[in-house]
């Protein structure tokens, strides 16, 4: 079974990595590439972005691109992703969403679309990161008493949302394992005289700088010991290969909202 994919944000950092990975992944046909209408890459061969022509011309017409594809892979921005999603919904195309920074209301729109088309929506498509999610669930249940939880993440200077979607998902996994509501217990940064730390809180710390691809660490801090579970990305390729794996997973699905835990059979 093969899947024909369209890649949104083709000229971006993730778009380029997806183009490269799509041409190397068995069962995947790179069928279409999308970029913003004002992009200087419109009309150019998408393969030129990764070293060699491939015959796929970058365009800005979402409908035309999806007419040539079975699945759209989108790692752009929330507003653009939601526009693309509605076109995919109308054309009954599958969608893989790696975009982060959605509001609760926007996430609800994704869930609504998934009643009619298959959608994989995950804050991180890396197989390694999703293994970490599973490990965090186990660790949180073992370290449920006497350990403070802190989530640290670092990304490149160009990332526009914070904390990262992956960091937030890590916090959600731990909170669910501990029976807590993350919205009520999360602490996003500290400054000044904050008082003694409340044991039920889950702290988040964010770094933005340089070209850091993505570092994430969850610390379970006890008295006399500390357990750390980390993932460090050396390139964006794991996100791209995971997204293509998700596209292949959706091929026999008619509708539904899935995440990478579904794709990897971890549920």
C-alpha positions as CSV (number, residue, x, y, z in Angstrom):
1,X,0.0,0.0,0.0
2,X,1.3,3.5,-0.9
3,X,0.2,6.9,0.2
4,X,0.5,10.1,-1.9
5,X,1.4,13.0,0.4
6,X,1.2,16.8,0.0
7,X,3.6,18.8,2.2
8,X,2.6,22.2,3.6
9,X,5.2,24.8,4.4
10,X,7.5,23.3,1.9
11,X,10.3,25.9,2.2
12,X,10.4,25.9,6.0
13,X,12.8,23.9,8.1
14,X,10.3,21.1,8.7
15,X,9.0,21.3,5.1
16,X,12.4,20.7,3.7
17,X,13.1,17.8,6.0
18,X,9.7,16.2,5.1
19,X,10.5,16.6,1.4
20,X,13.8,14.8,1.9
21,X,12.2,12.0,4.0
22,X,9.2,11.5,1.7
23,X,11.5,10.8,-1.2
24,X,13.4,8.2,0.9
25,X,10.4,6.4,2.6
26,X,9.1,3.2,1.2
27,X,5.4,3.3,0.5
28,X,5.3,7.1,0.3
29,X,4.9,9.1,-3.0
30,X,5.7,12.8,-2.7
31,X,2.9,14.2,-4.8
32,X,2.5,18.0,-4.0
33,X,4.1,20.8,-2.1
34,X,2.5,24.0,-0.7
35,X,3.8,27.3,0.4
36,X,2.5,30.8,1.1
37,X,1.4,32.7,-2.0
38,X,4.1,35.4,-1.4
39,X,6.9,32.8,-1.1
40,X,9.8,33.2,-3.5
41,X,9.8,29.5,-3.9
42,X,6.4,29.3,-5.7
43,X,6.7,27.8,-9.1
44,X,10.1,26.2,-8.3
45,X,10.8,22.4,-8.1
46,X,10.5,21.3,-4.5
47,X,13.4,19.0,-4.9
48,X,15.7,22.0,-5.3
49,X,15.2,22.7,-1.6
50,X,17.0,19.5,-0.7
51,X,19.5,19.1,-3.4
52,X,17.9,17.9,-6.6
53,X,14.9,18.3,-8.8
54,X,12.0,15.8,-8.2
55,X,9.3,17.0,-10.6
56,X,7.0,18.4,-7.9
57,X,6.4,22.1,-8.3
58,X,5.7,24.3,-5.2
59,X,2.3,26.0,-5.4
60,X,-0.1,27.9,-3.1
61,X,-3.4,26.4,-4.1
62,X,-4.4,24.0,-1.3
63,X,-7.3,22.4,-3.2
64,X,-5.2,21.7,-6.3
65,X,-2.4,20.1,-4.2
66,X,-4.9,17.9,-2.3
67,X,-6.5,16.8,-5.5
68,X,-3.2,15.1,-6.2
69,X,-2.7,13.6,-2.8
70,X,-4.2,11.2,-0.3
71,X,-2.8,12.9,2.8
72,X,-1.7,16.4,3.8
73,X,1.3,16.7,6.2
74,X,1.2,20.1,8.0
75,X,3.8,21.6,10.3
76,X,3.0,25.3,9.8
77,X,1.1,27.7,12.0
78,X,-2.3,27.2,13.7
79,X,-4.2,29.6,11.4
80,X,-2.8,28.1,8.2
81,X,-3.2,24.6,9.4
82,X,-6.9,25.2,10.2
83,X,-7.5,26.6,6.7
84,X,-5.8,23.6,5.1
85,X,-7.8,21.2,7.4
86,X,-11.1,22.6,6.2
87,X,-10.1,22.0,2.5
88,X,-9.0,18.5,3.4
89,X,-12.3,17.9,5.2
90,X,-14.3,19.0,2.1
91,X,-12.2,16.8,-0.2
92,X,-12.1,13.8,2.3
93,X,-8.3,13.7,2.6
94,X,-6.4,12.5,5.6
95,X,-4.3,15.0,7.5
96,X,-1.2,14.7,9.7
97,X,-0.8,17.7,12.0
98,X,2.5,18.5,13.7
99,X,1.7,22.2,14.2
100,X,1.8,23.3,17.8
101,X,0.4,26.4,19.6
102,X,-3.3,25.7,19.2
103,X,-5.8,27.2,21.6
104,X,-8.4,24.8,23.2
105,X,-11.0,26.2,20.8
106,X,-8.8,25.4,17.8
107,X,-8.1,21.9,19.1
108,X,-11.9,21.4,19.3
109,X,-12.1,22.4,15.6
110,X,-9.6,19.6,14.8
111,X,-11.6,17.1,16.7
112,X,-14.7,18.2,14.8
113,X,-13.0,17.7,11.5
114,X,-11.8,14.2,12.6
115,X,-15.4,13.1,12.8
116,X,-15.4,13.1,9.0
117,X,-11.8,12.5,8.0
118,X,-8.8,10.7,9.6
119,X,-6.4,13.0,11.5
120,X,-3.2,12.3,13.3
121,X,-2.6,15.2,15.6
122,X,0.5,15.0,17.9
123,X,2.7,17.6,19.5
124,X,5.7,15.6,18.5
125,X,6.0,12.9,15.8
126,X,9.3,11.5,16.9
127,X,9.3,7.8,17.9
128,X,11.8,8.5,20.6
129,X,9.7,11.2,22.2
130,X,6.6,9.0,22.1
131,X,8.6,6.3,23.9
132,X,9.5,9.0,26.5
133,X,5.8,9.8,27.0
134,X,5.2,6.1,27.8
135,X,8.2,6.1,30.2
136,X,6.8,9.2,31.9
137,X,3.5,7.6,32.6
138,X,5.2,4.7,34.3
139,X,7.7,6.9,36.2
140,X,5.0,9.2,37.5
141,X,3.0,6.4,39.0
142,X,6.1,5.0,40.7
143,X,7.2,8.4,42.0
144,X,3.8,9.6,42.9
145,X,4.7,10.7,46.4
146,X,7.5,12.8,47.7
147,X,8.8,14.0,44.2
148,X,8.4,17.4,42.7
149,X,8.0,17.5,38.9
150,X,9.7,20.0,36.7
151,X,9.7,20.1,32.9
152,X,12.5,21.8,31.0
153,X,12.6,22.5,27.3
154,X,14.9,24.3,24.9
155,X,14.4,25.2,21.2
156,X,15.9,27.5,18.5
157,X,15.4,31.2,18.5
158,X,12.7,31.1,15.7
159,X,10.1,29.0,17.7
160,X,7.1,31.3,18.4
161,X,5.2,29.3,21.0
162,X,6.2,28.4,24.6
163,X,6.3,26.1,26.3
164,X,6.6,23.7,23.4
165,X,3.7,21.4,22.5
166,X,6.0,18.5,23.5
167,X,6.7,19.9,26.9
168,X,3.0,20.5,27.5
169,X,2.2,17.0,26.5
170,X,4.9,15.7,28.9
171,X,3.2,17.7,31.7
172,X,-0.2,16.3,30.7
173,X,1.1,12.7,30.7
174,X,2.5,13.2,34.2
175,X,-0.6,15.0,35.5
176,X,-2.9,12.3,34.2
177,X,-0.8,9.6,35.8
178,X,-1.0,11.5,39.1
179,X,-4.7,12.3,38.9
180,X,-4.1,16.1,38.6
181,X,-5.5,18.8,36.3
182,X,-2.5,20.4,34.6
183,X,-4.4,23.7,34.0
184,X,-4.8,24.0,37.8
185,X,-1.3,22.9,38.8
186,X,1.1,24.2,36.1
187,X,3.5,26.9,36.9
188,X,5.0,28.7,33.9
189,X,8.2,30.4,35.1
190,X,9.1,31.9,38.5
191,X,10.3,35.3,39.5
192,X,10.8,37.2,42.8
193,X,9.7,35.9,46.2
194,X,7.5,33.0,45.1
195,X,7.2,31.3,48.5
196,X,7.8,27.6,49.2
197,X,7.0,25.3,46.3
198,X,3.6,23.6,46.5
199,X,4.1,19.8,46.1
200,X,1.1,19.4,43.7
201,X,2.5,21.8,41.1
202,X,4.2,21.0,37.8
203,X,6.8,23.5,36.8
204,X,7.8,24.5,33.3
205,X,11.0,26.2,32.2
206,X,11.7,27.4,28.7
207,X,14.9,28.4,26.8
208,X,15.0,29.9,23.3
209,X,18.3,30.3,21.5
210,X,20.5,29.6,18.5
211,X,19.6,26.6,16.4
212,X,18.6,24.1,19.2
213,X,16.4,21.6,17.5
214,X,14.6,20.4,20.6
215,X,15.7,19.3,24.1
216,X,13.2,18.1,26.7
217,X,13.8,16.8,30.2
218,X,11.3,15.9,33.0
219,X,12.8,15.9,36.5
220,X,11.3,14.0,39.4
221,X,13.0,15.7,42.3
222,X,13.0,14.0,45.7
223,X,14.9,14.6,48.9
224,X,18.3,13.1,48.3
225,X,17.8,11.9,44.7
226,X,16.6,13.1,41.3
227,X,15.2,11.1,38.4
228,X,15.5,12.6,34.9
229,X,13.9,11.4,31.7
230,X,15.3,13.3,28.6
231,X,15.1,13.4,24.9
232,X,17.5,15.5,22.8
233,X,16.9,15.9,19.0
234,X,20.0,16.2,16.9
235,X,18.0,17.0,13.7
236,X,14.4,17.3,12.5
237,X,14.5,14.0,10.6
238,X,12.9,12.0,13.4
239,X,9.9,14.3,13.3
240,X,9.7,13.9,9.5
241,X,10.0,10.1,9.5
242,X,7.4,9.9,12.3
243,X,5.0,12.1,10.3
244,X,5.3,9.8,7.3
245,X,4.7,6.8,9.4
246,X,1.5,8.5,10.6
247,X,0.4,9.2,7.0
248,X,0.8,5.5,6.2
249,X,-1.1,4.6,9.4
250,X,-4.1,6.7,8.2
251,X,-4.4,5.0,4.8
252,X,-7.1,2.5,5.9
253,X,-8.9,4.9,8.2
254,X,-12.1,6.6,7.2
255,X,-12.3,9.1,10.1
256,X,-11.1,9.6,13.7
257,X,-8.6,11.5,15.8
258,X,-5.3,9.7,16.4
259,X,-2.0,10.5,18.0
260,X,1.5,8.9,17.7
261,X,0.7,6.5,20.5
262,X,-2.0,5.1,18.2
263,X,0.4,5.0,15.3
264,X,3.0,3.2,17.3
265,X,0.6,0.8,19.0
266,X,1.4,2.0,22.5
267,X,-2.1,2.3,23.7
